[in-house]
Amino acid sequence: MFRFEETDWLYVLGAIPFLVAAFLLALRWRKKLLERFGDYTTVLRLVPDMSRFKHTFKFVLLMVGLTLLIIAMANPQWSSKREKVTRKSIDLYLALDISRSMLAMDITPNRLERATRFAQTLVENFKGERMGSIIFAGNAYIQVPLTIDYAALNLFLTSANPDLAPTQGTAISEAIDLAERSFGADNKSHKVLIIISDGENHDEEALQSASTAADNGLIIFTIGAGTSEGSFIPVTYNGRSDFLRDDTGNPVKSVLNEALLQELAQTGKGNYYNLLSDPEAIVQSLKEKIEQVEKRDFEQRVFSDYESYFQYFLALALLFFCLEFVIAYSKNNLERKDIFKV
């Protein structure tokens, strides 16, 4: 298993393209300066010892050396040893509403983006638990199955949008049923579902699904996204911004259905929260409630005994830097002579 111990250093690699662009601009500027003295080819003949390619070659050596140095700082590691580790956790699904009504902007920047950010906050605060994500609109889908790969979970949550749903609506009952099936028949008391939605439910079976799931040991928490005043739903038609309209041409106003979400949480033996409340307070309350849920053991195979290989990349980086230093800009002088001569 390969990994970088200090992944933050890899972001420095993003500077390489800018350095390349700056170098190319410098070459262009240098050529324009030489052209002021006359024809560029003729000017080069007047200085036969000047190399046309050494500047580029030396710059490439520098960039390769810098890249290798950054990789060395990130400390590449390799492990071929895997061992079983037993951990205790609950199974937790985040169910995110991606229906079109979640684009309403009664909370900034809109309901869906605010909900997505909060879902990512939950991922960060519940590391150690097995977590997965469900997205739902007219239907519900497993976006990420139960995992401890929190980076992947955050990545998929970021990509959630109404275009991922082929049919619109707010099928909360399907999200609950899907979560219940996904937990497994042997899991009766270690499972939690957190639903983030505006509650615009057109599904009368939601409360029945919540009741059945609660009888099977699933605890359901709900988080409302939106306000009681509501807002129109922005859409784009043929490149023109507008609001979603009904069959009579009037704009459709979406309002938070707080009563339904509260009833769902009560039926699911959990709690209801509003996304406009203090996020830290919501997270703390969820932690206190979820800490009371019995955890179960699960086995995981993990890699251990990583060996570092930064020294090889560091040695190569120094080699490229030395090569760049000893190579002169002239055509024939491959070595810098008299570099210490005063």
Helices and strands as residue ranges (DSSP letters): E 2-4, G 7-15, H 16-35, H 40-46, H 54-74, E 76-78, E 81-89, E 91-97, G 100-103, H 111-125, E 130-136, E 140-147, H 150-158, G 162-164, H 172-183, E 191-197, H 206-215, E 218-224, E 231-232, E 234-237, E 240-243, E 253-254, H 258-267, E 272-274, H 279-291, E 296-304, E 307-308, H 310-326
